Amino acid sequence: MEAVGGAAEERWASLCNCVVNFLLEEKYHLTALELLQELQEDGRHAQALRLRSFFSDPAFFPPDLVARASSSPPGADPQSLLEEKIAAEEKLALTEYDLRLAKEDLTCLKLELQKQQESSPDNTIDASAHEGFNQQDQRDVKISALGPLKDNERKDLNCAVKEYLLLAGYRLAAMTFIEEVLDQDLDVWTNSSACVPDALRRYYYQYLSSTTEAAEEKISILRENEALKKDSERLYAEKDSWMKTSELANNQVAALRKSLDAAHMDIKEKEKMVRDLKQSLDVHRKELNDCRAEITALKMHIEGTQSSKQMPVGDTDGFSTQLNANSMGEAAALINEHENLKGTESITIKLVSAAALTEDTRKDHKNTESTIEGSPDSEAPVPCSTAGGGGYGTSGYESGTDTSPEGISVNGTQHGAGNSQGNSGSISVYVSEDKVNTEIVESPSIHKSSYKMALETIKIVSDALPKIVPYVLINHREELLPLIICAIERHPDSDVRDSLTHTLFNLIKRPDGQQRRIIMDACVELATSVGEMRTETELLPQCWEQINHQYEERRLLVAQSCGELAIYVRPEIRDSLILSIVQQLVEDSATVVREAATHNLALLLPLFPNMDKYYKVEELLFQLVRDPSGVVVDVALRELVPAVVGWGGKLDQILRVLLSHILASAQRCPSVSGVEGTIDSHLRVLGEQERWTIEVLLRMLTELLPFIHQKAIETCPSVDPSENYISESSLKLYATGETEWSAFEWMHTECLPDLIKLACLLPAKEDSLRTVITKYLLAVSGRYGKDYLEHIMLPVFLIAAGDIDSGDFIYFPLSIQSKVRGFRPKTSVAEKIAIICVLPLLLSGILGSPSSRQQLEEYLRKLLIQNTKDGSFSMHHTAEIIDAIRFLCIFEEHHGVIFHILWEMVVSSDTNLKTSAAALLKALVPYVGVKVASTHVLPALITLGSDQNSAVKYASIDALGAVAQHFKSDMVVDKIHIQMDAFLEDGSHEATISVIRALAVAVPHSTDRLREYLLTKIFRLTSAPPTENNVERRRERANVFCEALRALDATDLPASSVRDLLLPSIQNLLKDVDALDPAHKEALEVIGRERSGGTLESIGKAMGAHLGIATSVSSFFGESSLLGKKEGGEQHDPAAASVPPQVGLQTQQENTRFGRIMRGGFGDMLRGKAKGGDEPS
């Protein structure tokens, strides 16, 4: 942009030179003179040099002629002397400029001559020098090779000059030029070839083309054009080479595509081969099943043969047990055999072995028959051994006989039965003792048939489970989980597995925390068993189906599964499907679901394979941190923020976005006032949502502080990483500016300035946000150390608060000092905003650090005492400084320092200090306890109340009213009574007004004793005859009394106080009609009617007898009054009147009290008043 601006400026200067040359050559001197004046006014002295030199040339304008033409008389005219001085200075500057140009030309010529002497022989020096002198002479000659101008050319030039003067804004010069050119009408420019933009510049260039310099310039341009043409040709050649390279690359891509297509074809052929092998496998499986059926038929034949032999009952049972054991062993063998069926060859081998084993089974059948027939009487135990590994043999017949009396042992692996007590069992079968002990060896074919039986069992259990689960008690359904997991793991049908998985997730309609834990443990166990692919295809779809369930407990289960099942799926699924599930759960309406989603997102982040989803996770982070629920925010700050920082490693990015969100949340709020240039136009009205957002974002900044500090320590060029503080030596090294320490600079160049900007947007009432900022500043000083607090943080906040004299910048590099000094308020409004918004942070967050207590006391003394005496800025911003100290008083640890300074102000002889002390005490009352109020506040106010200065005294009255408003202790109230009596005894109008007004403000929150005291004082003051003749003062007094009575009427007053004090006080005020405002008068009349109830006449008489004003009271409440006439029209039954209408009276009392409160117009009374009983009538 600067280059473009410089080119435009050079172009305008060239055009201006063209116009100046034209005007002087054509002798348009008046226009040239007017142009000179306008150029000087416009500040373009460089373009006005030639015009000044022309008009100051005595050859053209002799001094005597100029003196005679001058209208001013000669002499010591100050204006003329000033003009002559300016002209002399300009001429001197011009002469110096010409001298400098001449010296530069002379130097250039000397250098050129020296080069020519060094490069040329001696015999050619004279000739070249002579030729150079000739060329110089030719250049000095003024060339007008084109001849005189034609009329149309002159008119084009004149019109172009006029257009330039108008465009440049020199309207007076343009008007003078039009008047000076008499023979042409410059307002009409015919449509000629010269009527184009920049026509004057074109003519000027054509004029310059006749000079030698122009010819040389043309030659250089031609050479440049040739060079550009060569570059263009070279670029075209490069383009052709790149095109050829691109073609080669395209050919390679085409070849790769062809090879890819061939690979696809090969893959298809392989897939076809796989399908053929699968079909062959199915055929062999069918044959295998036929063999198993044959084995089953043989088994049934054996059983039929046994039953035909009339065995004893014990023998039959033992043999059945043996067959069952054989079936169990057969199932285990078939499972092992099924795992070994990997190809066609293995299947064929198994089929051959099955056929051989069929013969063995037949032999076993015959041997069994012979054994049973041989010994029908005696019995002996026959051990039968079955190996679970699938190896089979007849050890009893081939290796000998065993006559020992031992049981028959049947060993087999039990599969799918849920029995974990052992892998073997022992079953004894007793036959005749005379028989030879025979060991029967089982066949693998029996194991194969058992696998089919186990599969059928799984199918039966799977079909029954969905029907059984609803009829099992909720507390016992967890006992079905092993069956459900086993069925899901082993069932061959995917649809049935999906149904069982659905049953697992919906085992309990609304599971509590413990039940969700049990279900989730079962899901984790299942995912561990089935592997990644089945977890993705069977478990995760169930999560997705439950994500919009109507019960939040089920959605909560989905949220928990996202974090715990992520480890059992492929990495690319974690940051796609599972992250999308979490993202949808973050938008859930239930707080517990969002909380669980936040927790599981923190668990999920370390499992992501890469950083592709970082910005999506960052967006979720800020969304959860700004969640409307505090529980979700706490989990996000405690778990998710550290997880994102640790996973992403982009702390700078998070901090940059965080600070921008904090400032944007405040800046988009409307201004307190729309009047530009005021303080309120800079402050913002925060809504509840914006206030909550800024608060949680500041809390997030506090949570990130350990990471910020750790990074600063790790990147420190001189500090040992084991140290936790920034030492003074490190700060001195940093101040040299020789080392870069960006992680350290971020805190005081970006973070603290942005917090200051935020504070300058907050009104004085935003104490909560200002407290959060203060806690952050204290945390920063606690981590970075005392040296960083004193040498870095304190100067930044001092200059931001407008105290530019107290800051020390020796520990800042020069490049940072200018930036920090830029925080200084530059206007009076900015200075006041700084005191309102930044000074509280300086006092509480910087000087309020535990290591700076002494500095805090010194600064407060300087702010409140020394500066006020000196008349510096503190004296003009007393209210703002008091509000800043009020905010400091929120932190109880600073009360001692504040009251120590306050007592110095109280005992001071300066009236301004005492008045400020009273105002400060009034502001601090809401933030102290009753003990501090009794020992510090009240003694100071009593001391100020005894001061002779009325301003100090009245200021202490307002502060005592604030004490009465916030404390209900009897001791405090007694002291207030005594002091208020002392003020009232003074008898001055101002004291009376101040006392009644201060106590009236305290009425809604004070005790009954204080209300009774105020009502008594008002009654006595209104009963006394008025001593003031000034109507304005009487009106002010009556208004204060009326406001106090209306405030008292909005409270629960005893009936005696209403009868003896309130109503008489109202009647006393109604007597002075001239001093009473009509609105107050109407309100008092309404209060009088409602408070008197149905006994107006008796109360009026009592008031008259008590006060001696029976006539005036009777005229208002008596029978002849307006109220008496109005109520006299109704007839009442004496008997009915003797019975009090309880319900109607209660309703009337409630309505009356509500009406009094609404008339009082005190909204804060409703908030501060405790709910009392019914008002007695």
C-alpha angles and dihedrals in degrees: 000000000000091000091051091048091049092051091050091049091050090050093052091048090052092051091048091053089050091054093046092051091047095050094048095045092048090044096239089153098160092055090045091052092049090047089052091055093049093046090053092048089049092052095243096134094153092063091044095057096092093045091050092049090048096051093041092051107112090207091069099029113029114209094235092055090048091049092050091047092051113102095207116087118244117260141081096323106163093213094051091045089051091050091048090049091050091047091049091050091049091048090049091050090048091050091049090049092051090047092052091049090049092050091049091049090048092051091049092049092050091051091047092049091049092051091049091049091051095046101038129063120251095252092060098046096086094046094049092045091049090049090048091052089050091052091048090052089050090052092050091055111092109241123212098162095154094066129227120338120259121232095254091047091049091050091049090051092047091050091047091051091049091050091050093050091050094046092047091052096247095132097157090054090048092051091048091049092052090051093046094052100069103165097056136058103227094182090073116058111183118225099263134148089266094056093097133110115282092016092151091053090050092053091047092052089048088052092049091050089076092063127087092242090057091051091052090048090051090051091051089048091051091050090049090050090052091050090049090050090053090049089049091052090048090050091049089052090050089049090054091050091049090049090053090048089049091052091051090049090049090051090051090049090051091050091049090050090052091051089047091053089050089051089050090052090050090050091051090051090050090049090051090050089050090052090051091050090049090052090049088049090053090051092051091046089054090052089048090053089051089053089050090052090052090050090051090051090051090050091052089049090054091050091050091051091051093050091052092060099072095233121183116269093249091052093050093050092048093051092048089053089051091052091050090052089049090053091052092050089046091056091053091048091050092052091053089046091051091053090052094052097100102136146011095268094055090049091053092049091051091050091053091049091049090054091050091048090054089064090048090053091053091051090049088052092054093046090051091052093051091048093052094046095047100062115024095159113041124059132212133170114259114202114216118190125200122185115216094211095072098257111132132192142147101243094165096060101033102042101037140269132297119214097179116121097245130135123256108262118213113188119189139148111250111220129192094358097107093234111138099170095099147329097244139048134195123226123178123208116193120209132166115314090226091060120096113253106256128190111215115207119206126230125239089232088071090056091053093054088049090058088057090050091050090051090051089050091053090051092049092050091046092052093047101045098074088053095045099047098068091054096051118093113259093239091054101043091093087071088068093058096091090054092047093048092047092048093048091047097049107028111110097210115084093203091056090047090053090051092050091047088052088051090051093054092043096042090122123028097221108008120197124221097279093045092049088052091053093048092047092050088053091051091050091050091049092048089050090054102042099042135224101306097051091043089056096044100038112023102036095052087057088055090052092050092053095048094094097036116144093235116074091211090066092047087049089056089054091051091051092049092056093066098039101042095045093087091059097057133069117280093244090058093054097064095037117036099017093043090051089052091051091046091056092046089054087064092052119128094225116086095213091054092051089047092052091045090053093050094048093046087059089052092046099053098074089055095059111113096217145357098263093113096045098114091046089052091047090053090051089049094057091042092055094043089055093046114137091233117083092209092059091046091051092052091046093051095042100043114007100048094055090043093053093046092048094045101040101032090206101124093149092054092050092048093048092051091043095055092045090052092049094052094040092052090058098037095055091059117098121261122258089237133017094213108112119230096028129111093245091056088066096046123080132223105228121210123214092260094049092046091051092046094051092046095052092044089053088050088052089052088053091050090053093051095092090055091047092049093046092052091049091051093047093050095045108122096215110021123096107244089229090066116089101199136067105244127211091248090058090051091051091051089048091050091060090066092220096117129052115233106168096160089057095043093053092076098057100027100046114006101045094041090051091049089051090051089051092049090052089059095053121091119230092260094062093094094146095061092040088053091053090051090049092053090051092052091049090050091051093051090046092055101036095044140235095292092057090047095052101037103034114018098039096053091047093054095039093058092041089054091053097255097125096162098061099053122102116203102178091112093056122088115242091250091057098041094070090050093049093046087055089071089074114115109252102192136042091250091051090048092054091046089051091054092046097045111020103035093066089055091047092053099041105027102035109021089028091070114117090244093054104052093117091050090049092056092047093048093048090050090050091047099046105028114018099039092045091053092047092050094237128147093296091070091058095046102043096133093051093048091049090053090050091052089046088059090048088055090063086079106071095206090071097055093095094054093045096050091045089059091042093057090053088055093047094054093042120112092225112104093207091055092051093049090049090049091054091049091047092050090052090052093048097049096089091055101052133075129242091262093056090043091054097043102036115011102046096044090050092048093047089051091050091045091059091055117119093226111093094211091057091045095051091046090055090051091059090048091051089053088055090052090051089050095054105034129057099179113134092227092053092046092050092052090049091051092052094048094045090051088054090053093048092049087062086072095206119142093233094051092050093049092047094049096048093044093048093049093044090058090052095048099093092054102031133095128268090253092059092047091050089048092051093046091051092051092049091050092051094045093049093045092057114088113256114262097186121092092185107100093204093056091046090050092050090050093049092048092053091049092048093051091050093049091049090051090050092047089059090062134069106270123182116253091244091055091049092049099041103031117012100048095042090049090053091050091050092053093047090059094067097063095167094058096044122092113231092236092051091046093055091047092051092050091052091049090050093052095047096042093049092056116184097334101070096138097050092046090048091052091046090051091048093049092046096047101030092238100108093144097056094042093046090050089059102036105018131102093266092051126097092256092047092052091047094052095038092071091073122078117218128198110237092216092050091046091056091062111071112229098232100185097043091045093052092051091047091051093050092048091047093051092048090050091052092052093049092048092049090062092212108137092176090059090066091052096046101039118092119226109264137185128274116299112252116241 
